[in-house]
């Protein structure tokens, strides 16, 4: 999937080291080659106050576009130890 830079997308898998879960909304900030040669993206994740809580890289297959029939939800951030 191709995602336009500086748009929001949805994670399709958990990223425990950052406390992120499938379904979390992320901002796509850069495109690059992923390990193994596929497409990848750098993402930035914000809390509900707009503060950055994580910046990491994911494979293109780890993202989906936001859809019109979805709504936002709030959950507590639980960091992996």
PASEBA-1860 file (N, C-alpha, C; in nm, 3 decimals):
! residues 81
1> XXXXXXXX> 0.084/-0.118/0.000/0.000/0.000/0.000/0.088/0.124/0.000 ~ 0.053/0.223/-0.078/0.124/0.350/-0.080/0.047/0.449/0.006 ~ 0.119/0.517/0.093/0.057/0.616/0.182/0.120/0.752/0.151 ~ 0.037/0.851/0.137/0.087/0.986/0.112/0.154/1.039/0.239 ~ 0.269/1.104/0.220/0.341/1.159/0.335/0.259/1.264/0.407 ~ 0.276/1.272/0.538/0.212/1.368/0.627/0.062/1.347/0.640 ~ 0.018/1.224/0.612/-0.122/1.189/0.635/-0.128/1.089/0.750 ~ -0.248/1.068/0.802/-0.268/0.971/0.908/-0.295/0.834/0.847
9> XXXXXXXX> -0.254/0.730/0.921/-0.279/0.592/0.881/-0.303/0.511/1.008 ~ -0.344/0.387/0.992/-0.374/0.298/1.104/-0.273/0.184/1.107 ~ -0.220/0.154/1.225/-0.131/0.039/1.239/-0.210/-0.091/1.225 ~ -0.153/-0.189/1.157/-0.218/-0.319/1.144/-0.157/-0.424/1.236 ~ -0.054/-0.385/1.311/0.009/-0.479/1.405/0.056/-0.403/1.529 ~ 0.074/-0.475/1.638/0.126/-0.417/1.761/0.275/-0.389/1.747 ~ 0.321/-0.284/1.815/0.463/-0.254/1.828/0.488/-0.236/1.977 ~ 0.505/-0.347/2.049/0.511/-0.345/2.196/0.622/-0.255/2.254
17> XXXXXXXX> 0.735/-0.247/2.188/0.845/-0.167/2.243/0.806/-0.020/2.260 ~ 0.710/0.026/2.182/0.661/0.164/2.191/0.523/0.172/2.255 ~ 0.468/0.059/2.297/0.335/0.057/2.357/0.224/0.077/2.257 ~ 0.251/0.052/2.129/0.152/0.076/2.024/0.076/-0.052/1.991 ~ -0.050/-0.035/1.954/-0.137/-0.150/1.923/-0.196/-0.135/1.784 ~ -0.227/-0.250/1.724/-0.300/-0.247/1.598/-0.424/-0.161/1.618 ~ -0.452/-0.074/1.524/-0.567/0.016/1.535/-0.528/0.157/1.579 ~ -0.405/0.175/1.630/-0.361/0.310/1.668/-0.339/0.394/1.542
25> XXXXXXXX> -0.369/0.522/1.553/-0.352/0.615/1.441/-0.213/0.677/1.450 ~ -0.143/0.680/1.336/-0.007/0.733/1.329/0.002/0.835/1.216 ~ 0.104/0.919/1.222/0.132/1.015/1.114/0.248/0.960/1.032 ~ 0.232/0.950/0.900/0.338/0.902/0.812/0.427/1.020/0.777 ~ 0.559/1.008/0.808/0.647/1.124/0.791/0.758/1.104/0.689 ~ 0.784/0.979/0.645/0.890/0.958/0.546/0.872/0.822/0.482 ~ 0.920/0.809/0.357/0.920/0.681/0.287/1.064/0.636/0.272 ~ 1.090/0.506/0.287/1.225/0.452/0.268/1.214/0.303/0.238
33> XXXXXXXX> 1.324/0.244/0.198/1.326/0.100/0.178/1.334/0.031/0.312 ~ 1.254/-0.071/0.327/1.254/-0.150/0.450/1.359/-0.260/0.439 ~ 1.403/-0.315/0.552/1.495/-0.429/0.545/1.431/-0.540/0.462 ~ 1.508/-0.598/0.372/1.454/-0.700/0.283/1.410/-0.642/0.150 ~ 1.415/-0.509/0.135/1.391/-0.448/0.006/1.252/-0.394/-0.020 ~ 1.154/-0.423/0.064/1.019/-0.369/0.043/1.010/-0.223/0.085 ~ 0.895/-0.164/0.062/0.873/-0.026/0.102/0.848/-0.016/0.252 ~ 0.892/0.092/0.309/0.869/0.117/0.450/0.844/0.263/0.476
41> XXXXXXXX> 0.798/0.294/0.596/0.767/0.431/0.633/0.819/0.462/0.773 ~ 0.860/0.585/0.791/0.883/0.636/0.927/0.751/0.695/0.972 ~ 0.715/0.666/1.097/0.589/0.716/1.150/0.615/0.791/1.280 ~ 0.528/0.884/1.310/0.530/0.957/1.437/0.394/0.936/1.502 ~ 0.398/0.913/1.633/0.274/0.885/1.707/0.258/0.991/1.815 ~ 0.138/1.044/1.828/0.109/1.151/1.922/0.008/1.103/2.026 ~ 0.017/1.162/2.147/-0.089/1.137/2.245/-0.205/1.231/2.215 ~ -0.309/1.226/2.296/-0.428/1.308/2.269/-0.405/1.457/2.287
49> XXXXXXXX> -0.293/1.494/2.350/-0.260/1.636/2.367/-0.169/1.687/2.256 ~ -0.136/1.600/2.160/-0.053/1.639/2.047/0.097/1.629/2.072 ~ 0.136/1.563/2.182/0.277/1.546/2.214/0.329/1.418/2.151 ~ 0.448/1.422/2.094/0.507/1.304/2.032/0.539/1.201/2.140 ~ 0.495/1.076/2.117/0.526/0.969/2.211/0.614/0.860/2.148 ~ 0.623/0.857/2.016/0.709/0.759/1.950/0.737/0.801/1.807 ~ 0.857/0.768/1.762/0.896/0.780/1.622/0.966/0.650/1.589 ~ 0.919/0.581/1.485/0.978/0.451/1.450/0.953/0.424/1.302
57> XXXXXXXX> 1.004/0.312/1.256/0.985/0.271/1.117/0.902/0.144/1.111 ~ 0.821/0.132/1.005/0.737/0.013/0.984/0.740/-0.023/0.836 ~ 0.703/-0.146/0.807/0.685/-0.188/0.668/0.555/-0.129/0.615 ~ 0.547/-0.114/0.484/0.425/-0.061/0.424/0.304/-0.147/0.459 ~ 0.322/-0.277/0.474/0.211/-0.367/0.505/0.160/-0.350/0.648 ~ 0.232/-0.272/0.731/0.190/-0.247/0.869/0.093/-0.130/0.880 ~ 0.058/-0.069/0.767/-0.030/0.048/0.766/-0.151/0.027/0.677 ~ -0.262/0.087/0.718/-0.384/0.092/0.636/-0.435/0.236/0.636
65> XXXXXXXX> -0.508/0.275/0.534/-0.564/0.410/0.533/-0.680/0.422/0.633 ~ -0.706/0.544/0.677/-0.827/0.569/0.757/-0.948/0.561/0.664 ~ -1.058/0.511/0.717/-1.179/0.496/0.637/-1.292/0.580/0.696 ~ -1.387/0.617/0.612/-1.497/0.705/0.653/-1.589/0.641/0.757 ~ -1.591/0.508/0.762/-1.683/0.443/0.857/-1.613/0.406/0.988 ~ -1.501/0.471/1.020/-1.428/0.447/1.144/-1.436/0.570/1.234 ~ -1.424/0.549/1.366/-1.422/0.659/1.461/-1.299/0.646/1.550 ~ -1.256/0.758/1.609/-1.143/0.756/1.702/-1.189/0.704/1.838
73> XXXXXXXX> -1.095/0.646/1.910/-1.118/0.597/2.044/-0.996/0.632/2.128 ~ -1.009/0.631/2.259/-0.898/0.663/2.348/-0.868/0.543/2.435 ~ -0.738/0.515/2.454/-0.694/0.410/2.544/-0.571/0.459/2.618 ~ -0.540/0.398/2.730/-0.421/0.432/2.807/-0.300/0.374/2.738 ~ -0.191/0.450/2.735/-0.065/0.401/2.679/0.002/0.311/2.779 ~ 0.033/0.191/2.739/0.097/0.094/2.826/0.227/0.053/2.761 ~ 0.339/0.100/2.813/0.470/0.074/2.755/0.519/-0.066/2.791 ~ 0.585/-0.132/2.696/0.646/-0.263/2.723/0.767/-0.244/2.813
81> X> 0.795/-0.342/2.894/0.913/-0.336/2.981/1.018/-0.432/2.935
END
